[in-house]
Amino acid sequence: MGLQYKKFLASILFVLISVVCIAQEGQPPPPTPPPPPGFPIDDALPLLFILALFLGIYRKLKLNKR
């Protein structure tokens, strides 16, 4: 690599970096709106919890019998 080639490559890189820096001027995007208040919790959630509890107890007793 010759010295002239290195200088040419360096000057091209400086020009490209300056173009990128100029292209970045502008306003930042506006902040996102807040989430809507209070999503309702599904009514079946306690039922699913109780079902999972009974299934866990059943599986635990079934494994202990072996």
Helices and strands as residue ranges (DSSP letters): H 3-23, H 45-65
